[in-house]
Amino acid sequence: MRFRLATPALLAVLAAGLVLPARAEPGSWVDPPDKLPRVQRGDRGKNLDFLFEALKVAPDADTAKLVEGRIWSLWLASGSDTTDLLMSRVKAAIDGKETKLAIELLDAVIELRPDYVEAWNRRATINFANKDYAASLADIRQVLAREPRHFGALSGLGIIMQELGEDKLALEAFRRALAVNPFLPKVPDYVKTLTEKVEGRDI
């Protein structure tokens, strides 16, 4: 099953590698939690489909957080000992504020396992923190090509668009992130503010 969560306008921005000066300090990226549940056995695709449906109908934030953790577990599971080792070194480099080393390690992971979504997502996060928005957008494009429901990448796309003054595209990205995960922190506030700015207040 294919999921289309990016409109032609957003896809065009990702393809163009748009980069402009930042207007303010960036917002916060959606990162995986530190502690994740063990990955369940079974078909990964079916498990993700089930979890995303459960996330949409979660009765409260606590339940949603548990479901979200299981989604992150599946995303982070590489199935490769070498990849896992490199990703652990990436985390150590990030914790030690060695971002250049972290990016070099992620480059190696991506060369080794180009279909491993979280390597692209993590590199997008680091590039965003470095305010290299063109590189971050390029990585987000790779994430969403492989997992269009990646709410971390979608919310990151919204933050970058907002930083670049593209409020309409930011609003669209945030709305799509919420359509996948209605319990994202801060994103509903972004949507409310941008909706008033882009579409005006209801009379």
Short mmCIF file of the C-alpha atoms (twelve columns), coordinates in Angstrom:
data_MODEL
# 
_entry.id   MODEL 
# 
loop_
_atom_site.group_PDB 
_atom_site.id 
_atom_site.type_symbol 
_atom_site.label_atom_id 
_atom_site.label_alt_id 
_atom_site.label_comp_id 
_atom_site.label_asym_id 
_atom_site.label_seq_id 
_atom_site.Cartn_x 
_atom_site.Cartn_y 
_atom_site.Cartn_z 
_atom_site.pdbx_PDB_model_num 
ATOM 1   C CA . MET A 1   0.000   0.000   0.000  1 
ATOM 2   C CA . ARG A 2   1.332   3.440   -0.929 1 
ATOM 3   C CA . PHE A 3   0.710   6.523   1.183  1 
ATOM 4   C CA . ARG A 4   0.773   9.962   -0.412 1 
ATOM 5   C CA . LEU A 5   1.297   12.583  2.241  1 
ATOM 6   C CA . ALA A 6   3.166   15.227  0.287  1 
ATOM 7   C CA . THR A 7   1.438   17.511  -2.209 1 
ATOM 8   C CA . PRO A 8   3.088   18.676  -5.459 1 
ATOM 9   C CA . ALA A 9   3.996   21.978  -3.770 1 
ATOM 10  C CA . LEU A 10  5.852   20.289  -0.944 1 
ATOM 11  C CA . LEU A 11  7.496   17.824  -3.305 1 
ATOM 12  C CA . ALA A 12  8.674   20.705  -5.479 1 
ATOM 13  C CA . VAL A 13  10.278  22.390  -2.477 1 
ATOM 14  C CA . LEU A 14  12.046  19.186  -1.490 1 
ATOM 15  C CA . ALA A 15  13.267  18.632  -5.020 1 
ATOM 16  C CA . ALA A 16  14.523  22.210  -5.370 1 
ATOM 17  C CA . GLY A 17  16.661  22.163  -2.229 1 
ATOM 18  C CA . LEU A 18  15.379  25.584  -1.210 1 
ATOM 19  C CA . VAL A 19  17.671  27.457  1.165  1 
ATOM 20  C CA . LEU A 20  17.262  30.969  2.562  1 
ATOM 21  C CA . PRO A 21  18.600  32.722  5.665  1 
ATOM 22  C CA . ALA A 22  16.914  31.676  8.893  1 
ATOM 23  C CA . ARG A 23  14.651  34.241  10.538 1 
ATOM 24  C CA . ALA A 24  14.812  32.902  14.078 1 
ATOM 25  C CA . GLU A 25  16.123  30.123  16.223 1 
ATOM 26  C CA . PRO A 26  14.802  26.790  14.908 1 
ATOM 27  C CA . GLY A 27  11.998  24.976  16.670 1 
ATOM 28  C CA . SER A 28  12.403  21.509  18.135 1 
ATOM 29  C CA . TRP A 29  12.681  18.387  15.990 1 
ATOM 30  C CA . VAL A 30  10.713  15.254  16.867 1 
ATOM 31  C CA . ASP A 31  13.263  12.692  18.067 1 
ATOM 32  C CA . PRO A 32  12.753  9.088   19.151 1 
ATOM 33  C CA . PRO A 33  12.475  8.509   22.901 1 
ATOM 34  C CA . ASP A 34  15.553  7.278   24.760 1 
ATOM 35  C CA . LYS A 35  13.898  4.037   25.860 1 
ATOM 36  C CA . LEU A 36  12.067  1.967   23.282 1 
ATOM 37  C CA . PRO A 37  10.111  -1.289  23.531 1 
ATOM 38  C CA . ARG A 38  11.506  -4.458  22.015 1 
ATOM 39  C CA . VAL A 39  10.606  -4.962  18.364 1 
ATOM 40  C CA . GLN A 40  7.769   -7.448  17.907 1 
ATOM 41  C CA . ARG A 41  8.129   -10.345 15.489 1 
ATOM 42  C CA . GLY A 42  6.067   -10.486 12.329 1 
ATOM 43  C CA . ASP A 43  5.674   -8.610  9.075  1 
ATOM 44  C CA . ARG A 44  7.175   -5.162  9.580  1 
ATOM 45  C CA . GLY A 45  4.885   -3.466  7.070  1 
ATOM 46  C CA . LYS A 46  1.733   -4.937  8.564  1 
ATOM 47  C CA . ASN A 47  2.901   -4.083  12.059 1 
ATOM 48  C CA . LEU A 48  3.500   -0.464  11.070 1 
ATOM 49  C CA . ASP A 49  0.118   -0.223  9.332  1 
ATOM 50  C CA . PHE A 50  -1.594  -1.549  12.454 1 
ATOM 51  C CA . LEU A 51  0.311   0.812   14.739 1 
ATOM 52  C CA . PHE A 52  -0.430  3.874   12.633 1 
ATOM 53  C CA . GLU A 53  -4.135  3.069   12.693 1 
ATOM 54  C CA . ALA A 54  -3.918  2.599   16.456 1 
ATOM 55  C CA . LEU A 55  -2.124  5.926   16.791 1 
ATOM 56  C CA . LYS A 56  -4.904  7.777   14.984 1 
ATOM 57  C CA . VAL A 57  -7.594  6.405   17.316 1 
ATOM 58  C CA . ALA A 58  -5.609  6.431   20.576 1 
ATOM 59  C CA . PRO A 59  -7.926  7.530   23.400 1 
ATOM 60  C CA . ASP A 60  -5.326  9.651   25.197 1 
ATOM 61  C CA . ALA A 61  -1.757  10.949  25.064 1 
ATOM 62  C CA . ASP A 62  -0.341  8.204   27.292 1 
ATOM 63  C CA . THR A 63  -1.695  5.467   25.026 1 
ATOM 64  C CA . ALA A 64  -0.453  7.338   21.971 1 
ATOM 65  C CA . LYS A 65  3.027   7.579   23.497 1 
ATOM 66  C CA . LEU A 66  3.174   3.800   23.885 1 
ATOM 67  C CA . VAL A 67  2.093   3.272   20.280 1 
ATOM 68  C CA . GLU A 68  4.530   5.902   19.066 1 
ATOM 69  C CA . GLY A 69  7.351   4.134   20.902 1 
ATOM 70  C CA . ARG A 70  6.574   0.896   19.085 1 
ATOM 71  C CA . ILE A 71  6.613   2.738   15.749 1 
ATOM 72  C CA . TRP A 72  10.020  4.235   16.541 1 
ATOM 73  C CA . SER A 73  11.256  0.763   17.519 1 
ATOM 74  C CA . LEU A 74  10.359  -0.581  14.084 1 
ATOM 75  C CA . TRP A 75  11.869  2.419   12.324 1 
ATOM 76  C CA . LEU A 76  15.120  2.125   14.264 1 
ATOM 77  C CA . ALA A 77  15.467  -1.640  13.797 1 
ATOM 78  C CA . SER A 78  18.076  -2.002  11.058 1 
ATOM 79  C CA . GLY A 79  18.428  -5.782  10.994 1 
ATOM 80  C CA . SER A 80  22.178  -5.336  10.647 1 
ATOM 81  C CA . ASP A 81  24.766  -5.620  13.424 1 
ATOM 82  C CA . THR A 82  27.149  -3.351  11.506 1 
ATOM 83  C CA . THR A 83  24.494  -0.695  11.042 1 
ATOM 84  C CA . ASP A 84  23.492  -0.918  14.698 1 
ATOM 85  C CA . LEU A 85  27.125  -0.469  15.748 1 
ATOM 86  C CA . LEU A 86  27.555  2.559   13.484 1 
ATOM 87  C CA . MET A 87  24.305  4.085   14.739 1 
ATOM 88  C CA . SER A 88  25.437  3.636   18.343 1 
ATOM 89  C CA . ARG A 89  28.609  5.529   17.428 1 
ATOM 90  C CA . VAL A 90  26.473  8.208   15.792 1 
ATOM 91  C CA . LYS A 91  24.572  8.646   19.065 1 
ATOM 92  C CA . ALA A 92  27.825  8.849   21.034 1 
ATOM 93  C CA . ALA A 93  29.155  11.465  18.604 1 
ATOM 94  C CA . ILE A 94  25.955  13.516  18.881 1 
ATOM 95  C CA . ASP A 95  26.020  13.289  22.680 1 
ATOM 96  C CA . GLY A 96  29.624  14.481  22.549 1 
ATOM 97  C CA . LYS A 97  28.669  17.346  20.212 1 
ATOM 98  C CA . GLU A 98  30.920  15.926  17.495 1 
ATOM 99  C CA . THR A 99  28.483  16.655  14.685 1 
ATOM 100 C CA . LYS A 100 31.050  16.386  11.882 1 
ATOM 101 C CA . LEU A 101 31.922  12.850  13.004 1 
ATOM 102 C CA . ALA A 102 28.227  11.983  13.373 1 
ATOM 103 C CA . ILE A 103 27.551  13.062  9.791  1 
ATOM 104 C CA . GLU A 104 30.554  11.080  8.504  1 
ATOM 105 C CA . LEU A 105 29.267  7.980   10.296 1 
ATOM 106 C CA . LEU A 106 25.779  8.511   8.900  1 
ATOM 107 C CA . ASP A 107 27.247  8.901   5.421  1 
ATOM 108 C CA . ALA A 108 28.777  5.455   5.898  1 
ATOM 109 C CA . VAL A 109 25.480  3.980   7.119  1 
ATOM 110 C CA . ILE A 110 23.592  5.426   4.162  1 
ATOM 111 C CA . GLU A 111 26.170  4.074   1.726  1 
ATOM 112 C CA . LEU A 112 25.908  0.677   3.397  1 
ATOM 113 C CA . ARG A 113 22.122  0.640   3.851  1 
ATOM 114 C CA . PRO A 114 20.455  3.313   1.658  1 
ATOM 115 C CA . ASP A 115 16.975  2.016   2.530  1 
ATOM 116 C CA . TYR A 116 17.493  2.484   6.272  1 
ATOM 117 C CA . VAL A 117 15.162  5.413   6.904  1 
ATOM 118 C CA . GLU A 118 16.513  6.479   10.281 1 
ATOM 119 C CA . ALA A 119 20.000  7.172   8.947  1 
ATOM 120 C CA . TRP A 120 18.502  9.741   6.572  1 
ATOM 121 C CA . ASN A 121 16.268  11.126  9.317  1 
ATOM 122 C CA . ARG A 122 19.089  11.456  11.822 1 
ATOM 123 C CA . ARG A 123 21.296  13.203  9.273  1 
ATOM 124 C CA . ALA A 124 18.397  15.538  8.426  1 
ATOM 125 C CA . THR A 125 18.153  16.384  12.122 1 
ATOM 126 C CA . ILE A 126 21.853  17.191  12.420 1 
ATOM 127 C CA . ASN A 127 21.869  19.256  9.231  1 
ATOM 128 C CA . PHE A 128 18.851  21.150  10.553 1 
ATOM 129 C CA . ALA A 129 20.624  21.851  13.848 1 
ATOM 130 C CA . ASN A 130 23.586  23.144  11.819 1 
ATOM 131 C CA . LYS A 131 21.129  25.370  9.887  1 
ATOM 132 C CA . ASP A 132 22.113  23.643  6.652  1 
ATOM 133 C CA . TYR A 133 18.506  23.628  5.504  1 
ATOM 134 C CA . ALA A 134 19.243  22.593  1.920  1 
ATOM 135 C CA . ALA A 135 20.981  19.421  3.105  1 
ATOM 136 C CA . SER A 136 18.269  18.759  5.673  1 
ATOM 137 C CA . LEU A 137 15.533  19.116  3.057  1 
ATOM 138 C CA . ALA A 138 17.386  16.729  0.755  1 
ATOM 139 C CA . ASP A 139 17.529  14.143  3.542  1 
ATOM 140 C CA . ILE A 140 13.864  14.673  4.445  1 
ATOM 141 C CA . ARG A 141 12.985  13.974  0.823  1 
ATOM 142 C CA . GLN A 142 14.760  10.611  1.114  1 
ATOM 143 C CA . VAL A 143 12.960  9.824   4.390  1 
ATOM 144 C CA . LEU A 144 9.510   10.583  2.996  1 
ATOM 145 C CA . ALA A 145 10.228  8.662   -0.213 1 
ATOM 146 C CA . ARG A 146 10.756  5.565   1.942  1 
ATOM 147 C CA . GLU A 147 8.239   6.272   4.728  1 
ATOM 148 C CA . PRO A 148 5.652   8.943   3.814  1 
ATOM 149 C CA . ARG A 149 4.112   8.637   7.293  1 
ATOM 150 C CA . HIS A 150 7.291   9.668   9.090  1 
ATOM 151 C CA . PHE A 151 5.832   12.272  11.441 1 
ATOM 152 C CA . GLY A 152 9.292   13.286  12.622 1 
ATOM 153 C CA . ALA A 153 10.383  14.206  9.106  1 
ATOM 154 C CA . LEU A 154 7.035   15.857  8.313  1 
ATOM 155 C CA . SER A 155 7.181   18.031  11.408 1 
ATOM 156 C CA . GLY A 156 10.828  18.816  10.661 1 
ATOM 157 C CA . LEU A 157 9.805   19.874  7.164  1 
ATOM 158 C CA . GLY A 158 7.197   22.171  8.704  1 
ATOM 159 C CA . ILE A 159 9.760   23.751  11.019 1 
ATOM 160 C CA . ILE A 160 12.180  24.392  8.157  1 
ATOM 161 C CA . MET A 161 9.464   25.887  5.963  1 
ATOM 162 C CA . GLN A 162 8.441   28.152  8.831  1 
ATOM 163 C CA . GLU A 163 12.046  29.241  9.357  1 
ATOM 164 C CA . LEU A 164 12.308  30.049  5.646  1 
ATOM 165 C CA . GLY A 165 9.178   32.173  5.724  1 
ATOM 166 C CA . GLU A 166 7.147   29.657  3.707  1 
ATOM 167 C CA . ASP A 167 4.188   29.729  6.091  1 
ATOM 168 C CA . LYS A 168 1.696   28.105  3.742  1 
ATOM 169 C CA . LEU A 169 4.001   25.136  3.100  1 
ATOM 170 C CA . ALA A 170 4.827   24.948  6.799  1 
ATOM 171 C CA . LEU A 171 1.136   24.761  7.650  1 
ATOM 172 C CA . GLU A 172 0.613   22.018  5.084  1 
ATOM 173 C CA . ALA A 173 3.520   19.957  6.439  1 
ATOM 174 C CA . PHE A 174 2.375   20.336  10.047 1 
ATOM 175 C CA . ARG A 175 -1.179  19.339  9.127  1 
ATOM 176 C CA . ARG A 176 0.108   16.232  7.389  1 
ATOM 177 C CA . ALA A 177 2.235   15.353  10.408 1 
ATOM 178 C CA . LEU A 178 -0.845  15.655  12.643 1 
ATOM 179 C CA . ALA A 179 -2.914  13.557  10.236 1 
ATOM 180 C CA . VAL A 180 -0.432  10.751  10.902 1 
ATOM 181 C CA . ASN A 181 0.153   11.433  14.601 1 
ATOM 182 C CA . PRO A 182 -2.489  13.649  16.277 1 
ATOM 183 C CA . PHE A 183 -0.506  13.674  19.535 1 
ATOM 184 C CA . LEU A 184 2.671   15.444  18.419 1 
ATOM 185 C CA . PRO A 185 3.828   18.002  20.997 1 
ATOM 186 C CA . LYS A 186 3.751   21.695  19.982 1 
ATOM 187 C CA . VAL A 187 2.574   20.935  16.432 1 
ATOM 188 C CA . PRO A 188 -1.115  21.745  17.146 1 
ATOM 189 C CA . ASP A 189 0.033   25.167  18.400 1 
ATOM 190 C CA . TYR A 190 2.049   25.692  15.221 1 
ATOM 191 C CA . VAL A 191 -1.011  24.761  13.159 1 
ATOM 192 C CA . LYS A 192 -3.251  27.144  15.091 1 
ATOM 193 C CA . THR A 193 -0.839  30.064  14.746 1 
ATOM 194 C CA . LEU A 194 -0.118  29.443  11.074 1 
ATOM 195 C CA . THR A 195 -3.778  28.878  10.213 1 
ATOM 196 C CA . GLU A 196 -4.628  32.330  11.589 1 
ATOM 197 C CA . LYS A 197 -1.666  33.837  9.749  1 
ATOM 198 C CA . VAL A 198 -2.221  32.093  6.394  1 
ATOM 199 C CA . GLU A 199 -5.993  31.721  6.259  1 
ATOM 200 C CA . GLY A 200 -7.133  34.413  8.684  1 
ATOM 201 C CA . ARG A 201 -9.384  34.123  11.712 1 
ATOM 202 C CA . ASP A 202 -12.882 32.722  11.416 1 
ATOM 203 C CA . ILE A 203 -15.539 35.436  11.506 1 
# 
